[in-house]
Amino acid sequence: MAKESSFDVVSTVDMQEVDNAFQQAKKEIAQRYDLKDSGAEISLDKAKQTITVAAPSDFVAGQVIDVIGSKLVKRGIDLAAVKWGEAQTATGQSVRRVATVVDGIDKDTASKINKDIKATKLKVKVQIEGDKLRVSSASRDTLQEVIAFLKGQDYGQPLQYVNYR
């Protein structure tokens, strides 16, 4: 019974689902009465994992962001995975907002998660491996406690718990 159990803490986003939500939002913006001829545009860069909204005013940009957000939620994407930047003034009176899709756990967040797990005083080992964390312990119950603890915390991005063995 010396075998250790473990799981990985990751933060991944299915870019295909983001693309599907983007396509649905683009279609709704083209058909919706209040946004149809407003001059609002959205674009998706899969390589950089960014969504760009260009609109004639801040209000219209907010409306478009709401549409995108609703489509992302319907496709099962957590809105915490999309970080919207500040509104930038573009040509004329228009406004541009860029969102980045968070994929992977950065070093600062990983070390904060590691520190929080160690502060619980549970008998687990935590290893930071690139953009994920591996948590291992002899007791599966202890691992369940760690998962329950992490679900109660907010790290500004969605976390998934995979490879539980």
N, C-alpha and C positions, 0 to 999 in steps of 0.2 A: 504494500500500500504506500510505497515511497514515491509513487508517481505524482507529479505536480499537475494541477489543473491550471488553465490560463485562458485569457481572452484578450482581444485587441480593442483598444479605443481608437476609433478613426472618425474622420469627418469628411465624407465624400458626397458629391452631388452628381446625379446622373445628367450629364450634359444633353443627352438625347431628349429627356423629359423637359429640360429648360428650353430646348429648341422647339419642341412641340407646343409648349406654353407660349413662347414668343410668336409662333405662327398663328395661334388662336387669337392672341392679343392684337396682332397686326390686322387680322381679318375683322375683329370687332371694332377697332378704331376706324377702319375704312367704312363700316356700315352704320356705326352709331350716329344718330342725328346730331348730337351736340359736339362730336369730334370729327365728323366726316370732312368738312371743308375748313377745319381750323388751322391746317398747316402743320399739325403734329406728326412727327415721324419717329419710328423706333428702328434700331439696328442691333444686331447681335454679332459679336466677334467670338467665334468658338475657340480660336487659338488663344486669345488673350483672356477668354472667359469674362467678357464685359457686355453689358447691355447699355446702349446709349439712347436717351430720349431727347429729342429736339422739339421744342414747342414755342409758340408765339408769346406765351406768358407763363408765369410761375403757376397760376391756377390750372391752366390746361396741362402743364407738365405733371402736376399732382393728380389730375384726373387720369392721365395715361399711366402713371405709376400704379394707381389703384387698380386699373384694368389688368396690368401685368401681374400685380400681386395676387389678384383673385384667380387668374389662370394658373399661376405657379402653385397656389394652394390646392386647386382642383387636381393638379398633376402629381401631388404628393411631395412637393418641394417645400421645405421649411423656410419661411421668410427670413429667419436669422442667417441663412446661408447667402443672402443677397445684401451687400453693404452699399447703400446709396451715398454718393458723394454730395458735396454742396452744389447748389445751383450756380452755373457759370454763365455770364452774359455772352451771347454769341452775336452774330451780325444783326444790326438793326435792334429791334426790341426783343428778339427771341432769347430763349433760355435753353441751356443744355445741361442735362444731368447724366452722370455716368455711374453705373453700378458694377461692382465686381462680384463675381460668384466665388465664395470662399470654398476652396477645395484643399483638404489636408489641414493638419494642426501645425501652426507655426511654433517656433522654438519657445517663445515667451509663454504662450498658452500651455504648451506641453509641460514646461517647468512649473507653472502655476497648478496644473492638475496634479502633477507629481507631488508637489508640496502639500496640497490639500489632502491627498490620499494618505500621505505619511502622517499628517496631523490627526487622522482618525485613530491612530495607534492599532490598526488591524494588522495581523501578521501576513503581509503581502510583499512581494517584490515588484517594483515598477521599473521598466526599462524604456527609455525613449529611443525609438528606432526610426529615424527620419521624420516622417510626418504622421507617425502613429505611436501609441504607447502599448506595451505588452505588460499586462498585470498577471502575476502568477502566484499561486498559493497551494498548500497541501489540502486545504479545505475548500470544497465547492461552496459551502454556505458562506464562507468569508468573501468569496468572489461575488456572490449574490448581494451581500451587504455593500460591497464597493460599487456595484452597478446601481443599486438603489440610492446610495449616497450621491453618485455623479449625476443621476437623473434629477436630483433635487437642487443641483447647482446650476448657475448660469455663467457660461464662459463666452457668450456672445456669438456662438455658432452651434449648429446642431451636432450632437455626438451620436455615433452608432457603436454598438458593441458586437463584434464579430469574432469568428473562430473560437467560440466557446467550447473548450474540451477539457 
